[in-house]
Amino acid sequence: MKGEKNALPNRNSIRGFEVIDNIKEDVERFCPSTVSCVDILTLAAREAVILAGGPSWPVMLGRRDGVTASQQAANEQLPSPFEPLKNITAKFTSKGLDLKDVVVLSGAHTIGFAQCFTFKNRLFNFRGSGKPDPMLDSSALTNLQTMCPNIDSSNTNLAPLDSGSMYRFDNKYYTNLVNNAGLLESDQVLMQDSKTAAMVNSYSMNSNLFWNDFGTSMAKLGNIGVLTGNKGQIRKKCGAINV
């Protein structure tokens, strides 16, 4: 089975698979063929947010793992940092999510890093202009140009998605957007639409509102395309289907 790990949006980006595999090994040792990889992944996502200082939310269990995967679907359906807001929103709504979910779930960028190639055009050649993005905060621009010099060898360098608190789950991501210091173009574009900008402003001023809404949106996200009952399987190893 050709999985989704090496789809373009995921390649050299999504990390920590070994954590899930280790959890799965422990669970299989004590409760064989009982807990699916997707349930483990959903729980691990919540616990990671909590450990980073963020909110909790209820997680329903009983999902089963799929027996197919589509690298093409991952390439086509995962949002890109280069896409306009309308395209990103369309991908969310096709899964039963809405504009509010776009803004709220983008707030997950309060932790993590991005490779330089995903935003370097904003630093040196914004939309083919040969100049930096004029909306990008000048101090942020200077710092990012230092991290990501205009040479090909810097493409895989990492920069924090939220330079103010890269390891803490908080609402600083939205503060950065208000200050025109969002890292990805797909992040900063949230300030260019009146509806999404209003939500960004609200979350930047009210961390509790962000926490509550994030938990609600994550619960919705965790209920998309769920397999239960006799559909799918409970994988013995998360990287391959049972044979």
N, C-alpha and C positions, 0 to 999 in steps of 0.2 A: 504494500500500500504506500503510495506516494503522499506523505503527510504534509502538513501546513507549516512545519518549522522553517522550511527553506523557501517559503513564499517571499516575494520581494519585501513586503512590509515587515516581515518577521526576521529575515536573515541578519545575523549578527546584531540583533536588536533584543528580542525576547530572551531572557536569561533565567536561570534558576530551575531548569528542568530537573537537575539532580536533587533538589529539595523535595519536589513532588515524588520522584522515584523512590527516595529514601523513606518518605512517609508511607508510600504504597507498600514497600517491602515489609515494614513493621506491621501495617494493618493486615496484610495477607498472612503474616505469621500467626496472628492471634485470631483473626476472623476471615478465613479464606473465602474468596468469591462472594463477599458480602457488601463491601463498600466500593463504589465505582471511582474511577480516576476523576471523572468530572465533578463528583461530589467533593472529593478531596481538594481539587483545584478551587472550587467555589468557596469552601471553608478556609483554605489557605489564603485566598485573596482577602477575606474579611479579617483574619487574624493578623495578616501583615499590616493592614491599615491600622488596626488597634495598636499593634506594637510600635507603629510610627507615630502614635499619639492621636489617631483619628477615631471616628465613631464606630459603633457596632450596628448591626442590623440583623433581622431574623433571616436565617437560611433554611429553606425547605430542603429536605433530603429525600433520596429515593430515585435519583436520576440514574440512567444506565448509559454506558458508553456507546458511541456510534461504531459501526463496522465499516464505514467508508469515510474518506476525506477527499477534499478537492483543493489542490494547490491553486488551480485556476480561480476558484471561487474566492479564496483568500486574497489573491492578487487583485481581483475585481471589486470585492465588497468591503475590505478593510479601508478605512479612511486614510488618505495620504496627507502629509504635511504641506503638499503643494496645491491641494485642491481648494476651490472657492467654497464659501460657506454653504451655498445652495446644493452643491454636490455632496458635501458631508452630511447635511441635513437629510437629503434624499436617501442616503445609505442607512441612516438611523430610522427614518420613518418606514422604510421597507421591512424593518424588523419589528415594527410595532412600537417604536420609541417616538419621541416628539422633540420639538425644538428645545424645550426645557431640559430634557435628558442630554442633548448635545452639550449645553452649557455646563450642566452639573457634572457629567462624566468627564468632560475635558479637564475639570478640576483635579482629576487624578494625576495630572502633570505637576502637582505640587511636590511629588517625589520622582526620582528617576533622572535619566540623562538622555541626550540625543546626540547622534553622530553629526559631525560638522557638515557633511554633505547635505543634510536635511534642511539646513538653514543658511548655508554659506552664501547663497545668491543674495540674501538680504544684506550681507556685509560688504559686498564688492560690486555686484552687478544685478541690482534689483530690477526684475522684469526687463532685462536687456538694456538698461539705461547706462551701464558702465559706472554707476554710482551706488552708494548704499541706499537702503530703504529710508526715505526722508522722515518717516514716522517713528523710526527706531530711536529710543533715547540715546543721547550722545555718549554718556558714560557707559551704558550697556554696550554700545557699538564698539567703543575702544577696548573694553574687556574681552569681547567676543573675537575681535580681530586678532588679539594677542593669543587666545586659545586656538583659533582657527585661521592661521595665516593663509594667504591666497596662493597656496601651492597644493598640488594633488595629494602629496603625502599626508596632509592634515585632514583628509576627508573622513577618516575613521576616528579622529580625536573625539573625545567626549566633552560635552558641556552640560551643566545642570539645567534641567527644565525650569527649575525655580531656584535662582541663584541665592535668594535670601534665606531659604531654609530647605535645602535639598533633601535632607533626611527626615524631615518632620512633616506629618500630614496636617496642614493648616490652610488658611485661606489666602496666603501670601501670593499664590498664583494669580488670583484675581486682582490683588493690589498691583502686581507687576503689569497686568494688562491695562489697568487704569492709568499707569504711569508710562505707557508705551514701551514697556520693557519685556514684553512677552517674547519667548525664544523663537517659536515656530510661527510662520506666517499664518498657519491654520489656527493658531491660538489667538494671535493679535487681531485677526479678522473679526473676532467676536465683538470688538468695539466699533465695528463699522456698520453694524445693523442696529437700528434703534431698539428692537425687542431684546436682542441678546445683550446689547450694551447695558440696558436697564437691569438685567439679571446679574451681569458681571459687577456692576456698581453695588447692588444689594448684597451680594456675597462678599465683596471686599470689605463691607462695613459690618457684616453680621456673620461671624463664624458659626454660630449655632444654627442659623438658617441654612448655611451650606452643609453642615453636618447632617441635619435632618433630611434635606433633599437628596444628598448623596446616598444615604442609606436606602431611601425609597427607590432611587434610580438603579442602584446596584441590585436590589431585589427584583426589579423588573428585568434587568439584563440577565440575571441568573435564571429566569423562567422562559427564556427564548429557546425554541427548538428542543424542548426537553423530551427525552425518551424514557418511558416507564413501562412497567408490566413485562410483556414478552418482547418488546422492541429493544433492539440493541443487545448489549451484553455487559458483563462486569469483567473488564480486562484484568488479566493476571499481572501484566506489565503495561505501563501506560504508553510506552512507545510503539506498541504493536497490538494488533487484534489477536484474539485467541484462535488457535488452529487445532 
